[in-house]
Amino acid sequence: MTVLKAEVDATSDNDAAAPLGHVDLFAKPTPLEHLPRFSQAVSAIAAAAGHDPSVEVWIKREDLMSIGLGGNKLRNLEFYVSAALAQGADTLVTSGRGRANHCRLTAAAAARAGLRCVLVLSGPRSADPSPNERVCELLGADMRYAEDATVVTRETLLREVLTEIRVGQGVPYEVELGASGVLGASGQVLAGMELSDQLSALGVVADYLFVGAATGGTYAGLRVALTRAGLATTVIGVPTYFSTAPSESLFRDHLVLLMSGLRELWGEGRLADRSNWNDEIILDDLTSWLPYGSTSPDAAAAAHLLGATEGIAADPVYTARVAASIAAWAKAGRLSGKTVVLWHGGGIPALFEDYGA
């Protein structure tokens, strides 16, 4: 598989390229589409609340990727697979819950790169596997289940699996939970650069970009990318669940550190005045953090609105909640006269899970 160099904008006064390689796992760019009927529906929500009914919504389709049923974590995995190949690994190993999109996409990335994949999953194994687990099996993943659902038990099994592979003369490469450290979040920097190019080609100026926030990698990468591109677009993180920190305060600290690492790696791009950068984290204050894999009545309503107006399916845990956030901001009068991008992160198998609202 071809290993590519992550190119940095030639106008940057930093090095010509970031010191990271990545593999090309799927066709790019993913589509950026205007949502005229959804925009009308959101504008009607604003009008009903007594606000200016002029809201334009676009959608970045990270669900439309050519492998693994799509999903934004494939961006991250392009960098992890490159690192694994560079180290001579023959097996990708990662862990998580059976429902995790990250595990499904790790299996897809491994298959695409010609690597073996072992998934260490929270147990016990169910007699009725989740949709994501079924896809993982189709993608050839070796699925190992812990005895229970505790993190400690799963981590113990993970260490045992890594040892087993090494004893068998294999070379494992562990992909961290969520693939959202600085290495993986670099994939989201590339995604943000791609979005910037698409907006420029279309002559669209986006005031806001709404994206789900759980591990924080996508939010951080997009913030850094849009700043490098010199865009004034405000990135709004829509809370889903605390994946990388136990509280909102610590999650914000985590994002600041992650963005700092990405900025150091990727530089400042076209910004002549580097003082324009600030570490302010903007999370949607109209959305509440929920337990893992949870949805809400507002998310269900927003998913129906998006589907009925545009024919686009949104998973109930992430993208539906992002759509609900946009509707809530419109109702609060925050989007009057604004142009908004909705980041569709994928997660389509969750449509077939049983989520209570």
Summary of the structure (lengths in Angstrom):
residues: 357
radius of gyration: 20.0
end to end distance: 42.9
largest distance: 67.4
contacts: 1273
relative contact order: 0.17
helix: 43%
strand: 17%
